[in-house]
Amino acid sequence: MDLIADIIIIALVVVGIIFTIVTVIGILRLPDVYMRAHAASKSATLGVMSLLLGVFFHFWWNEGHFSISLILGIAFLFITSPIGGHLMSRAAYMSGVKPTELTVGDDLKTAMDKKRAELAKNTHEE
């Protein structure tokens, strides 16, 4: 059991390190704020979550200590990090940061134009 537990712990830590390295490369190499926010929110979440799971399993299986604070930290990170990345991207979009010319579509612009048209129609009806 100790060998299997150690293999699982090491695998989680290695996966966490790999995702963290992907995050760093993505933040440094991607061309605009939207792609960087995507890299920071998605792969960083998986990287840190894998590292925390590795730490959790190490203390639970090898030390006999069940840490509810690590479980809560993992849940909090899993919920808040993607939401934070989404809100940063939305704030950048609303403040007028232009995406790179490699961007194919702008679905948010279409949705915002539709909503503005609805609001203008409702304002004129009153």
TIRO-2110 file (N, C-alpha, C; in Angstrom, 1 decimal):
// TIRO-2110
0.8, -1.2, 0.0, N, 1, A
0.0, 0.0, 0.0, CA, 1, A
0.9, 1.3, 0.0, C, 1, A
2.0, 1.2, 0.7, N, 2, A
2.8, 2.4, 0.8, CA, 2, A
3.4, 2.8, -0.6, C, 2, A
3.8, 1.7, -1.4, N, 3, A
4.3, 2.0, -2.7, CA, 3, A
3.3, 2.6, -3.6, C, 3, A
2.1, 2.1, -3.6, N, 4, A
1.0, 2.6, -4.4, CA, 4, A
0.6, 4.0, -4.0, C, 4, A
0.6, 4.3, -2.7, N, 5, A
0.3, 5.6, -2.2, CA, 5, A
1.4, 6.6, -2.7, C, 5, A
2.6, 6.2, -2.6, N, 6, A
3.7, 7.1, -3.0, CA, 6, A
3.7, 7.3, -4.5, C, 6, A
3.3, 6.3, -5.3, N, 7, A
3.2, 6.5, -6.7, CA, 7, A
2.1, 7.5, -7.0, C, 7, A
1.0, 7.4, -6.4, N, 8, A
-0.1, 8.3, -6.6, CA, 8, A
0.2, 9.7, -6.2, C, 8, A
0.9, 9.9, -5.1, N, 9, A
1.3, 11.2, -4.6, CA, 9, A
2.3, 11.8, -5.5, C, 9, A
3.3, 11.0, -6.0, N, 10, A
4.3, 11.6, -6.9, CA, 10, A
3.7, 11.9, -8.2, C, 10, A
2.8, 11.1, -8.7, N, 11, A
2.1, 11.4, -10.0, CA, 11, A
1.3, 12.7, -9.9, C, 11, A
0.6, 12.9, -8.8, N, 12, A
-0.2, 14.2, -8.6, CA, 12, A
0.8, 15.4, -8.5, C, 12, A
1.9, 15.3, -7.8, N, 13, A
2.8, 16.4, -7.7, CA, 13, A
3.4, 16.7, -9.1, C, 13, A
3.8, 15.6, -9.8, N, 14, A
4.4, 15.8, -11.2, CA, 14, A
3.4, 16.5, -12.1, C, 14, A
2.2, 16.0, -12.1, N, 15, A
1.1, 16.6, -12.9, CA, 15, A
0.9, 18.1, -12.5, C, 15, A
0.9, 18.4, -11.3, N, 16, A
0.8, 19.7, -10.8, CA, 16, A
2.0, 20.6, -11.3, C, 16, A
3.2, 20.1, -11.2, N, 17, A
4.3, 20.8, -11.7, CA, 17, A
4.2, 21.1, -13.2, C, 17, A
3.8, 20.0, -14.0, N, 18, A
3.7, 20.2, -15.4, CA, 18, A
2.7, 21.3, -15.8, C, 18, A
1.5, 21.2, -15.1, N, 19, A
0.5, 22.3, -15.4, CA, 19, A
1.0, 23.6, -15.0, C, 19, A
1.7, 23.7, -13.9, N, 20, A
2.3, 25.0, -13.5, CA, 20, A
3.3, 25.5, -14.5, C, 20, A
4.1, 24.7, -15.1, N, 21, A
5.1, 25.1, -16.1, CA, 21, A
4.3, 25.5, -17.4, C, 21, A
3.2, 24.8, -17.7, N, 22, A
2.4, 25.2, -18.9, CA, 22, A
1.8, 26.6, -18.6, C, 22, A
1.4, 26.9, -17.4, N, 23, A
0.9, 28.2, -17.0, CA, 23, A
1.9, 29.3, -17.3, C, 23, A
3.1, 29.0, -16.8, N, 24, A
4.2, 30.0, -16.9, CA, 24, A
4.5, 30.3, -18.4, C, 24, A
4.6, 29.2, -19.2, N, 25, A
4.9, 29.4, -20.6, CA, 25, A
3.7, 30.1, -21.3, C, 25, A
2.5, 29.8, -20.9, N, 26, A
1.4, 30.4, -21.5, CA, 26, A
1.3, 31.9, -21.2, C, 26, A
1.6, 32.3, -20.0, N, 27, A
1.6, 33.7, -19.6, CA, 27, A
2.7, 34.5, -20.3, C, 27, A
3.8, 33.8, -20.5, N, 28, A
4.9, 34.5, -21.1, CA, 28, A
4.8, 34.5, -22.7, C, 28, A
4.2, 33.5, -23.3, N, 29, A
4.3, 33.4, -24.7, CA, 29, A
3.0, 33.8, -25.5, C, 29, A
1.9, 33.8, -24.8, N, 30, A
0.6, 34.0, -25.5, CA, 30, A
0.5, 35.5, -25.8, C, 30, A
-0.2, 35.9, -26.9, N, 31, A
-0.1, 37.2, -27.5, CA, 31, A
-1.0, 38.3, -26.8, C, 31, A
-2.1, 37.9, -26.2, N, 32, A
-3.0, 39.0, -25.7, CA, 32, A
-3.5, 38.6, -24.3, C, 32, A
-4.1, 39.6, -23.7, N, 33, A
-4.6, 39.4, -22.3, CA, 33, A
-5.6, 38.3, -22.2, C, 33, A
-6.4, 38.1, -23.2, N, 34, A
-7.5, 37.1, -23.1, CA, 34, A
-6.9, 35.7, -23.1, C, 34, A
-5.9, 35.4, -23.9, N, 35, A
-5.3, 34.1, -23.9, CA, 35, A
-4.5, 33.9, -22.7, C, 35, A
-3.8, 34.9, -22.2, N, 36, A
-3.0, 34.8, -21.0, CA, 36, A
-3.9, 34.5, -19.8, C, 36, A
-5.1, 35.2, -19.7, N, 37, A
-6.0, 34.9, -18.6, CA, 37, A
-6.5, 33.5, -18.7, C, 37, A
-6.8, 33.0, -19.9, N, 38, A
-7.2, 31.6, -20.0, CA, 38, A
-6.1, 30.7, -19.5, C, 38, A
-4.9, 30.9, -19.9, N, 39, A
-3.8, 30.0, -19.4, CA, 39, A
-3.6, 30.1, -17.9, C, 39, A
-3.8, 31.3, -17.4, N, 40, A
-3.6, 31.5, -15.9, CA, 40, A
-4.7, 30.9, -15.1, C, 40, A
-5.9, 31.0, -15.7, N, 41, A
-7.0, 30.4, -14.9, CA, 41, A
-7.2, 28.9, -15.0, C, 41, A
-7.1, 28.4, -16.2, N, 42, A
-7.3, 27.0, -16.4, CA, 42, A
-6.2, 26.1, -15.9, C, 42, A
-5.0, 26.3, -16.5, N, 43, A
-3.9, 25.4, -16.2, CA, 43, A
-3.3, 25.6, -14.8, C, 43, A
-3.4, 26.9, -14.3, N, 44, A
-2.9, 27.1, -13.0, CA, 44, A
-3.8, 26.5, -11.9, C, 44, A
-5.1, 26.5, -12.2, N, 45, A
-6.1, 25.8, -11.3, CA, 45, A
-5.8, 24.3, -11.2, C, 45, A
-5.6, 23.7, -12.4, N, 46, A
-5.3, 22.3, -12.4, CA, 46, A
-4.0, 22.0, -11.8, C, 46, A
-3.0, 22.8, -12.0, N, 47, A
-1.7, 22.6, -11.4, CA, 47, A
-1.7, 22.7, -9.9, C, 47, A
-2.2, 23.8, -9.4, N, 48, A
-2.3, 24.0, -7.9, CA, 48, A
-3.2, 22.9, -7.3, C, 48, A
-4.3, 22.6, -7.9, N, 49, A
-5.2, 21.6, -7.4, CA, 49, A
-4.5, 20.2, -7.3, C, 49, A
-3.7, 19.9, -8.3, N, 50, A
-3.0, 18.6, -8.3, CA, 50, A
-2.0, 18.6, -7.2, C, 50, A
-1.2, 19.7, -7.0, N, 51, A
-0.2, 19.8, -6.0, CA, 51, A
-0.9, 19.7, -4.6, C, 51, A
-2.0, 20.4, -4.4, N, 52, A
-2.7, 20.3, -3.1, CA, 52, A
-3.2, 18.9, -2.8, C, 52, A
-3.7, 18.2, -3.9, N, 53, A
-4.2, 16.9, -3.7, CA, 53, A
-3.1, 15.9, -3.3, C, 53, A
-1.9, 16.1, -3.9, N, 54, A
-0.7, 15.4, -3.6, CA, 54, A
-0.3, 15.6, -2.1, C, 54, A
-0.4, 16.8, -1.7, N, 55, A
0.0, 17.1, -0.3, CA, 55, A
-1.1, 16.5, 0.6, C, 55, A
-2.4, 16.6, 0.2, N, 56, A
-3.4, 16.1, 1.1, CA, 56, A
-3.3, 14.6, 1.2, C, 56, A
-3.0, 13.9, 0.1, N, 57, A
-2.9, 12.4, 0.2, CA, 57, A
-1.6, 12.0, 0.9, C, 57, A
-0.6, 12.8, 0.8, N, 58, A
0.7, 12.5, 1.6, CA, 58, A
0.4, 12.5, 3.1, C, 58, A
-0.3, 13.6, 3.5, N, 59, A
-0.5, 13.7, 5.0, CA, 59, A
-1.6, 12.7, 5.4, C, 59, A
-2.5, 12.4, 4.6, N, 60, A
-3.6, 11.4, 5.0, CA, 60, A
-3.0, 10.0, 5.0, C, 60, A
-2.3, 9.6, 4.0, N, 61, A
-1.9, 8.2, 3.9, CA, 61, A
-0.6, 7.9, 4.6, C, 61, A
0.4, 8.9, 4.6, N, 62, A
1.7, 8.6, 5.2, CA, 62, A
1.7, 9.1, 6.7, C, 62, A
1.1, 10.2, 7.0, N, 63, A
1.1, 10.7, 8.3, CA, 63, A
-0.1, 10.4, 9.2, C, 63, A
-1.2, 10.0, 8.5, N, 64, A
-2.4, 9.7, 9.2, CA, 64, A
-3.2, 10.9, 9.6, C, 64, A
-3.0, 12.1, 9.0, N, 65, A
-3.6, 13.3, 9.3, CA, 65, A
-4.6, 13.7, 8.2, C, 65, A
-5.9, 13.7, 8.5, N, 66, A
-6.9, 14.2, 7.5, CA, 66, A
-7.1, 15.7, 7.6, C, 66, A
-6.8, 16.4, 6.6, N, 67, A
-6.8, 17.9, 6.7, CA, 67, A
-8.1, 18.4, 5.9, C, 67, A
-9.0, 18.8, 6.7, N, 68, A
-10.2, 19.4, 6.0, CA, 68, A
-9.9, 20.8, 5.4, C, 68, A
-8.9, 21.5, 6.0, N, 69, A
-8.5, 22.8, 5.4, CA, 69, A
-7.9, 22.6, 4.0, C, 69, A
-7.2, 21.6, 3.7, N, 70, A
-6.7, 21.3, 2.4, CA, 70, A
-7.9, 21.0, 1.4, C, 70, A
-8.9, 20.3, 1.9, N, 71, A
-10.0, 20.0, 1.1, CA, 71, A
-10.8, 21.3, 0.8, C, 71, A
-11.0, 22.1, 1.8, N, 72, A
-11.7, 23.4, 1.6, CA, 72, A
-10.8, 24.3, 0.6, C, 72, A
-9.5, 24.3, 0.8, N, 73, A
-8.7, 25.1, -0.1, CA, 73, A
-8.8, 24.6, -1.5, C, 73, A
-8.8, 23.3, -1.8, N, 74, A
-9.0, 22.8, -3.1, CA, 74, A
-10.3, 23.2, -3.7, C, 74, A
-11.4, 23.1, -2.9, N, 75, A
-12.7, 23.4, -3.4, CA, 75, A
-12.8, 24.9, -3.7, C, 75, A
-12.3, 25.8, -2.8, N, 76, A
-12.3, 27.2, -3.0, CA, 76, A
-11.5, 27.6, -4.2, C, 76, A
-10.3, 27.0, -4.4, N, 77, A
-9.5, 27.3, -5.6, CA, 77, A
-10.3, 26.8, -6.9, C, 77, A
-10.9, 25.7, -6.8, N, 78, A
-11.6, 25.1, -8.0, CA, 78, A
-12.8, 26.0, -8.4, C, 78, A
-13.4, 26.7, -7.4, N, 79, A
-14.5, 27.5, -7.7, CA, 79, A
-14.1, 28.9, -8.1, C, 79, A
-13.2, 29.5, -7.4, N, 80, A
-12.9, 30.9, -7.6, CA, 80, A
-11.9, 31.2, -8.7, C, 80, A
-11.0, 30.4, -9.0, N, 81, A
-9.9, 30.7, -10.0, CA, 81, A
-10.5, 30.9, -11.4, C, 81, A
-11.3, 29.9, -11.9, N, 82, A
-11.9, 30.2, -13.2, CA, 82, A
-12.8, 31.4, -13.3, C, 82, A
-13.5, 31.6, -12.2, N, 83, A
-14.4, 32.8, -12.1, CA, 83, A
-13.6, 34.1, -12.2, C, 83, A
-12.5, 34.1, -11.4, N, 84, A
-11.6, 35.3, -11.5, CA, 84, A
-11.0, 35.5, -12.8, C, 84, A
-10.6, 34.4, -13.5, N, 85, A
-10.1, 34.6, -14.9, CA, 85, A
-11.1, 35.1, -15.8, C, 85, A
-12.3, 34.7, -15.7, N, 86, A
-13.4, 35.1, -16.5, CA, 86, A
-13.7, 36.6, -16.3, C, 86, A
-13.7, 37.0, -15.0, N, 87, A
-14.0, 38.4, -14.7, CA, 87, A
-12.9, 39.3, -15.1, C, 87, A
-11.6, 38.9, -15.0, N, 88, A
-10.5, 39.7, -15.5, CA, 88, A
-10.6, 39.9, -17.1, C, 88, A
-11.0, 38.8, -17.8, N, 89, A
-11.1, 38.9, -19.2, CA, 89, A
-12.3, 39.8, -19.6, C, 89, A
-13.4, 39.7, -18.8, N, 90, A
-14.5, 40.6, -19.1, CA, 90, A
-14.2, 42.0, -18.8, C, 90, A
-13.5, 42.3, -17.7, N, 91, A
-13.1, 43.7, -17.4, CA, 91, A
-12.1, 44.2, -18.5, C, 91, A
-11.2, 43.4, -19.0, N, 92, A
-10.4, 43.9, -20.1, CA, 92, A
-11.2, 44.2, -21.3, C, 92, A
-12.1, 43.4, -21.6, N, 93, A
-13.0, 43.6, -22.8, CA, 93, A
-13.8, 44.9, -22.6, C, 93, A
-14.4, 45.1, -21.5, N, 94, A
-15.2, 46.2, -21.2, CA, 94, A
-14.4, 47.5, -21.2, C, 94, A
-13.1, 47.4, -20.9, N, 95, A
-12.3, 48.6, -20.9, CA, 95, A
-11.6, 48.9, -22.2, C, 95, A
-11.9, 48.0, -23.2, N, 96, A
-11.5, 48.3, -24.6, CA, 96, A
-10.2, 47.7, -25.0, C, 96, A
-9.7, 46.7, -24.3, N, 97, A
-8.5, 46.0, -24.7, CA, 97, A
-8.8, 45.2, -25.9, C, 97, A
-8.1, 45.4, -27.0, N, 98, A
-8.3, 44.8, -28.3, CA, 98, A
-7.6, 43.4, -28.3, C, 98, A
-8.3, 42.4, -28.8, N, 99, A
-7.7, 41.1, -28.9, CA, 99, A
-6.7, 41.1, -30.1, C, 99, A
-5.9, 40.1, -30.1, N, 100, A
-4.9, 40.0, -31.2, CA, 100, A
-5.6, 39.7, -32.5, C, 100, A
-4.9, 40.0, -33.6, N, 101, A
-5.4, 39.8, -34.9, CA, 101, A
-5.7, 38.3, -35.3, C, 101, A
-5.1, 37.5, -34.5, N, 102, A
-5.3, 36.0, -34.6, CA, 102, A
-6.7, 35.6, -34.2, C, 102, A
-7.4, 36.4, -33.4, N, 103, A
-8.7, 36.1, -32.9, CA, 103, A
-9.7, 35.9, -34.1, C, 103, A
-10.4, 34.8, -34.1, N, 104, A
-11.3, 34.5, -35.2, CA, 104, A
-12.7, 35.2, -35.0, C, 104, A
-13.3, 35.1, -33.8, N, 105, A
-14.6, 35.6, -33.6, CA, 105, A
-14.7, 36.4, -32.4, C, 105, A
-15.8, 37.1, -32.2, N, 106, A
-16.1, 37.9, -31.0, CA, 106, A
-17.5, 37.7, -30.7, C, 106, A
-17.8, 36.6, -30.0, N, 107, A
-19.2, 36.3, -29.6, CA, 107, A
-19.7, 37.3, -28.6, C, 107, A
-18.9, 37.8, -27.7, N, 108, A
-19.3, 38.8, -26.7, CA, 108, A
-19.8, 40.1, -27.3, C, 108, A
-19.2, 40.5, -28.4, N, 109, A
-19.6, 41.7, -29.1, CA, 109, A
-21.0, 41.5, -29.7, C, 109, A
-21.3, 40.4, -30.3, N, 110, A
-22.6, 40.1, -30.8, CA, 110, A
-23.6, 40.1, -29.7, C, 110, A
-23.3, 39.5, -28.6, N, 111, A
-24.3, 39.4, -27.5, CA, 111, A
-24.5, 40.8, -26.9, C, 111, A
-23.5, 41.6, -26.8, N, 112, A
-23.6, 42.9, -26.2, CA, 112, A
-24.4, 43.8, -27.2, C, 112, A
-24.2, 43.7, -28.5, N, 113, A
-24.9, 44.5, -29.4, CA, 113, A
-26.4, 44.2, -29.4, C, 113, A
-26.7, 42.9, -29.3, N, 114, A
-28.1, 42.4, -29.2, CA, 114, A
-28.8, 43.0, -27.9, C, 114, A
-28.1, 43.0, -26.8, N, 115, A
-28.6, 43.5, -25.5, CA, 115, A
-28.8, 45.0, -25.6, C, 115, A
-27.8, 45.7, -26.2, N, 116, A
-28.0, 47.1, -26.4, CA, 116, A
-29.2, 47.5, -27.2, C, 116, A
-29.4, 46.7, -28.3, N, 117, A
-30.6, 47.0, -29.1, CA, 117, A
-31.9, 46.7, -28.3, C, 117, A
-31.9, 45.7, -27.5, N, 118, A
-33.1, 45.4, -26.7, CA, 118, A
-33.3, 46.6, -25.7, C, 118, A
-32.3, 47.0, -25.1, N, 119, A
-32.4, 48.1, -24.1, CA, 119, A
-32.8, 49.4, -24.8, C, 119, A
-32.3, 49.7, -26.0, N, 120, A
-32.7, 50.9, -26.7, CA, 120, A
-34.2, 50.8, -27.1, C, 120, A
-34.6, 49.6, -27.5, N, 121, A
-36.0, 49.4, -27.9, CA, 121, A
-36.9, 49.6, -26.7, C, 121, A
-36.6, 49.1, -25.5, N, 122, A
-37.4, 49.2, -24.3, CA, 122, A
-37.4, 50.7, -23.8, C, 122, A
-36.3, 51.4, -24.0, N, 123, A
-36.2, 52.8, -23.6, CA, 123, A
-37.1, 53.7, -24.5, C, 123, A
-37.2, 53.4, -25.8, N, 124, A
-38.0, 54.2, -26.7, CA, 124, A
-39.5, 53.9, -26.5, C, 124, A
-39.8, 52.7, -26.0, N, 125, A
-41.2, 52.3, -25.8, CA, 125, A
-41.8, 53.0, -24.6, C, 125, A
-41.0, 53.4, -23.7, N, 126, A
-41.5, 54.0, -22.5, CA, 126, A
-41.7, 55.4, -22.7, C, 126, A
END
